[in-house]
C-alpha cells in the first residue's frame, strides 16, 4: 500500500475525517506528487521545504485562490505528520511554512425588513404555499442547517410546548416563536396529511410527491422566493441561519446561547457574528459621519 493510500486510510479510520476532507486532502497530496515528478524529478518522501514553497507559488501563479493554497498547506502538513509518526520520514518539510493570508469572507446577512419580505412570499392559499411558509418560518425561527431541516421527523416537533428537537451534528432543543408555531400547526394539521404518499411517512416536510424533501428541492424553493421578493442579495438556506444568529446578537442574546442553538461545537465558530456586526457598524459610520 503506497503512502497516499495509507494516509487516506488513516484519515478515514483513525481521524474519522469527513468524506469531503479525505477527498480534498488526498487530491492535494496527489497533485503535489505529480508536480514533484514532473518539475522536481523526485517523490513525496524526497520533497524539501523549498519545493513545497515553490509549489504554493506555482499554484498562485496558475490562478489558484488563497484559500486553495491554504488548504493545500494544511493537507500536506497533515500528510507529512502522518509519515513522520510512522517513521517513514525524518522530518516534516512543511513545518514552519505559512500560506498567504486569506481575506476572510463574512456571511451575507438579511436585514429584519428583508427577512419579513422574504417570509411573506409564500401565499397560504394552497398546499405548497402553506408548506413553504412553514419551512421558511421554521428555518428563521431556529437557525438550523438545511440538512437538519429536511431530516426533521414529525415527532421532533412539540408545538404545544413550542420547541423543535434537532438531531444534527449536535442534538439540541430549540424554542419557536409564535408565528412559526402557527405556521407549523396549519401545515401539520391540514396540509401534510394531504401530501404524504404513505401514512407511515415520518418526514416532517415532504415534496409534492409525498416523499421527504431533498436538499435540491429546498434550494429551488429558496431561489424561487428570492426572485419573487426582488431581493438582490444572494439568498441561500444558510443565509437565514446567519441572519438568525446576527439578529439575536443585535437584540441582546449572549454568544453561548446562540452557540447552543446553532449547534456549534466551538464558540469561535459563533464569534464570527460579532465581527459581522462590527463590520456593519463601520459601514454605517463611514456612510453617515460627516467627516468620515
C-alpha positions in Angstrom: 0.0 0.0 0.0 1.5 3.3 -1.0 1.9 6.4 1.2 -1.1 8.3 -0.1 -3.4 5.3 0.2 -2.3 4.6 3.8 -2.8 8.3 4.5 -6.4 8.0 3.2 -7.0 5.0 5.5 -5.5 6.9 8.4 -7.8 9.9 7.8 -10.9 7.7 7.4 -10.4 5.1 10.2 -8.3 6.9 12.8 -9.1 10.6 12.4 -12.7 10.0 11.4 -12.4 12.8 8.9 -15.4 13.7 6.8 -15.6 12.3 3.2 -15.1 15.8 1.8 -11.9 16.3 3.9 -10.5 13.0 2.9 -11.2 13.7 -0.8 -9.7 17.2 -0.6 -6.5 16.1 1.3 -5.8 13.1 -1.0 -6.3 15.3 -4.1 -4.0 17.9 -2.8 -1.3 15.4 -1.9 -1.7 13.5 -5.2 -1.4 16.8 -7.3 1.7 17.7 -5.3 3.2 14.3 -6.1 2.6 14.9 -9.8 4.2 18.3 -9.5 7.3 16.8 -7.9 7.6 14.1 -10.5 7.1 16.5 -13.5 9.1 19.5 -12.2 11.4 18.4 -9.4 12.3 14.8 -10.5 11.6 13.4 -7.0 8.9 11.8 -5.0 6.9 12.8 -1.9 9.4 11.4 0.6 12.3 13.3 -1.0 10.5 16.7 -1.0 12.2 19.7 0.6 10.7 22.7 2.3 11.6 25.0 -0.6 9.9 22.6 -3.1 6.6 23.0 -1.1 7.0 26.8 -1.1 7.7 26.7 -4.8 4.6 24.7 -5.4 2.5 27.1 -3.5 4.0 30.0 -5.6 3.2 27.9 -8.7 -0.4 27.4 -7.6 -0.9 31.1 -7.1 0.8 31.8 -10.5 -1.8 29.5 -12.1 -4.8 31.3 -10.7 -5.4 29.2 -7.5 -7.2 31.2 -4.8 -5.5 32.0 -1.5 -8.0 29.6 0.3 -7.0 26.7 -2.0 -3.3 27.3 -1.3 -4.1 27.5 2.5 -6.0 24.2 2.3 -3.2 22.6 0.3 -0.7 23.5 3.1 -3.0 22.0 5.7 -3.2 18.8 3.7 0.5 18.5 3.1 1.4 19.2 6.7 -1.1 16.5 7.8 0.4 14.1 5.3 4.0 14.6 6.4 3.0 14.5 10.1 1.4 11.1 9.3 4.6 9.9 7.6 6.7 11.2 10.5 4.6 9.4 13.1 5.0 6.1 11.3 8.8 6.6 10.8 8.7 6.9 7.0 10.4 10.4 7.0 12.9 12.0 9.4 11.2 15.4 9.5 8.2 17.3 8.2 9.3 19.6 5.3 6.1 21.6 5.5 6.8 22.6 9.2 7.2 26.4 9.6 5.7 27.2 6.2 2.8 29.7 6.0 0.4 30.4 3.2 -0.6 33.9 2.1 -3.2 35.4 4.4 -6.7 34.9 3.0 -9.2 37.7 3.1 -12.0 36.5 5.4 -15.4 36.4 3.8 -18.2 37.2 6.0 -21.6 35.7 5.5 -24.4 37.5 3.7 -27.0 38.9 6.2 -30.5 39.9 5.6 -32.0 43.0 7.4 -35.0 42.4 9.5 -37.1 44.1 6.8 -35.7 41.8 4.1 -36.5 38.8 6.3 -40.1 39.9 6.7 -40.4 40.5 2.9 -38.9 37.1 2.2 -41.0 35.2 4.7 -44.1 36.9 3.4 -43.7 35.5 -0.1 -45.3 32.0 0.2 -49.0 32.6 -0.2 -51.1 30.3 2.1 -53.8 29.6 -0.5 -52.7 26.1 -1.5 -50.7 23.1 -0.1 -47.4 24.3 -1.5 -47.8 27.8 0.0 -48.7 26.5 3.5 -45.8 24.0 3.4 -43.2 26.6 2.1 -44.4 29.2 4.6 -43.9 26.7 7.5 -40.5 25.7 6.2 -39.1 29.2 5.9 -40.6 30.3 9.3 -39.0 27.2 11.0 -35.7 27.9 9.4 -35.5 31.5 10.5 -37.0 30.7 13.9 -34.3 28.1 14.7 -31.3 28.8 12.6 -30.9 25.1 11.8 -28.9 23.9 8.8 -30.8 22.9 5.7 -29.6 19.3 6.2 -31.1 19.3 9.6 -34.4 20.9 8.4 -35.0 18.2 5.8 -34.1 15.5 8.3 -36.7 16.5 10.8 -39.4 14.0 11.5 -42.9 14.7 12.7 -42.2 13.6 16.2 -39.3 16.1 16.6 -42.0 18.8 16.9 -43.7 19.7 20.1 -46.0 22.5 19.1 -47.8 22.5 22.5 -44.6 23.4 24.3 -43.3 25.4 21.4 -40.0 23.8 20.5 -38.3 21.5 18.0 -35.7 18.8 18.6 -32.9 18.9 16.1 -30.8 15.8 15.8 -28.0 17.3 13.6 -24.3 17.3 14.4 -25.2 18.2 18.0 -28.7 17.3 19.3 -30.4 20.2 20.8 -33.8 21.6 21.8 -34.7 25.0 20.1 -37.6 27.2 21.0 -40.1 28.5 18.4 -41.7 31.9 18.3 -45.5 32.2 18.0 -45.6 32.8 14.2 -43.5 29.7 13.5 -45.7 27.6 15.8 -48.9 28.9 14.0 -47.4 28.2 10.5 -46.4 24.7 11.6 -49.8 23.9 13.2 -51.5 24.9 10.0 -49.2 22.7 7.9 -49.2 19.7 10.2 -52.9 19.5 10.8 -54.3 20.5 7.5 -51.7 20.2 4.7 -49.2 17.4 5.5 -51.9 14.7 5.7 -52.9 15.6 2.1 -49.3 15.5 0.8 -47.8 12.3 2.3 -47.8 9.3 0.0 -47.6 6.8 2.8 -49.4 7.0 6.2 -46.2 5.7 7.8 -44.1 8.6 6.4 -42.0 10.1 9.3 -40.6 13.1 7.5 -41.9 16.5 8.7 -41.5 18.2 5.3 -42.4 16.3 2.1 -42.3 17.3 -1.6 -45.4 17.4 -3.8 -45.0 13.7 -4.4 -45.4 13.0 -0.7 -41.7 12.0 -0.1 -39.1 13.6 2.1 -38.0 17.0 0.9 -34.5 16.9 -0.7 -31.7 19.5 -0.4 -32.0 20.3 -4.1 -35.8 20.7 -3.8 -35.5 23.1 -0.9 -32.7 25.1 -2.7 -35.1 25.7 -5.6 -37.8 26.9 -3.2 -35.3 29.5 -1.7 -34.3 30.8 -5.1 -37.9 31.0 -6.2 -38.9 33.2 -3.3 -35.8 35.3 -3.5 -36.7 36.2 -7.1 -40.3 36.8 -6.2 -39.3 39.1 -3.4 -36.9 41.0 -5.6 -34.1 40.8 -3.1 -30.7 41.4 -4.8 -28.6 39.7 -2.1 -27.7 36.1 -2.9 -30.0 34.1 -0.5 -29.1 30.5 0.3 -30.5 28.2 3.0 -27.6 29.3 5.2 -28.4 33.0 4.8 -31.4 32.6 7.1 -29.2 30.7 9.6 -26.6 33.6 9.6 -29.4 36.2 9.8 -31.0 34.4 12.7 -27.7 34.5 14.7 -26.9 38.1 13.9 -30.4 39.3 14.7 -30.3 37.5 18.1 -27.0 39.0 18.9 -28.2 42.5 17.9 -31.1 42.1 20.3 -29.1 41.2 23.3 -28.7 37.4 23.1 -25.4 36.1 24.5 -22.9 34.1 22.4 -23.1 30.9 24.5 -26.9 30.7 23.9 -26.5 31.3 20.2 -23.8 28.7 20.1 -26.1 26.2 21.7 -29.0 26.9 19.3 -26.7 26.8 16.2 -25.1 23.6 17.4 -21.5 24.9 17.1 -19.0 22.7 18.9 -16.6 25.6 19.4 -17.5 29.2 20.4 -15.0 30.5 17.9 -17.4 29.5 15.1 -20.1 31.6 16.7 -17.8 34.6 17.3 -17.7 35.4 13.5 -21.2 37.0 14.0 -19.7 39.7 16.4 -17.3 40.6 13.5 -20.2 40.8 11.1 -21.9 43.3 13.5 -18.7 45.3 13.9 -18.3 45.5 10.1 -21.9 46.7 9.7 -21.3 49.4 12.3 -18.2 50.5 10.5 -20.1 50.7 7.2 -22.8 52.8 8.8 -20.2 55.1 10.3 -18.4 55.6 7.0 -21.6 56.4 5.2 -23.2 58.6 7.9 -20.5 60.5 9.7 -20.0 64.0 8.1 -16.2 63.8 8.4 -15.8 60.1 7.6 
